[in-house]
Amino acid sequence: GAGVSQSPSNKVTEKGKDVELRCDPISGHTALYWYRQSLGQGLEFLIYFQGNSAPDKSGLPSDRFSAERTGGSVSTLTIQRTQQEDSAVYLCASSFAGTANYEQYFGPGTRLTVT
Amino acid sequence: QKEVEQNSGPLSVPEGAIASLNCTYSDRGSQSFFWYRQYSGKSPELIMFIYSNGDKEDGRFTAQLNKASQYVSLLIRDSQPSDSATYLCAVGSYKAAGNKLTFGGGTRVLVKP
């Protein structure tokens, strides 16, 4: 079946502009995650959605970052007033929560470059 | 101390040899353990998961878990140049909010023909 999809694959924006990144999880997966990976670095957790529960926003680095998930499916990560340090690959993952397994499957990512 | 630690490498392995990757974690409540492979410029790909102490084999990959010592390892047998990638260890805990995983920084593996 179809995997996690993300759009756009690449985004170049000017400092101070707002950007929206989209994630479409695997069908039937109730949990959705956003991570950030800077060049040569590990994965940094940003936010987690599980069904209709309140999201876990503990990883968001500043109030310029926000995310929403509509209808328990597609999610949008919004970065306001982008800064150069926001340049990274933003990865979305989904999992079939509700089982004892936590396997997360990643999308191809969005490479964000802030000039 | 980082929650999940891996040697950054690079781990250089001759083709056909066994690559051995280690990962240690600090949370004794951790219950699930995953290995992801990440090729340069690509997203992580799940290759193994293990929940119980002992070994779990899948093809050329073997995951080993020792909860008492808080480490998990990945063995890659008959290493191929196509195995050259960064391998990420991820750890999940029932105590964590929901299903959030904690990732190590990754070990870069280079398989030389």
Interface residues (C-beta under 8 A of the other chain):
Chain A: A31 Y33 Q41 G42 L43 F45 Y48 Q50 S53 D56 S58 V89 L91 S95 A97 A100 N101 Y102 E103 Q104 Y105 F106 G107 P108 G109
Chain B: S32 F34 Y36 K42 S43 P44 E45 L46 F49 Y51 L88 A90 G92 A97 G98 N99 K100 L101 T102 F103 G104 G105 G106
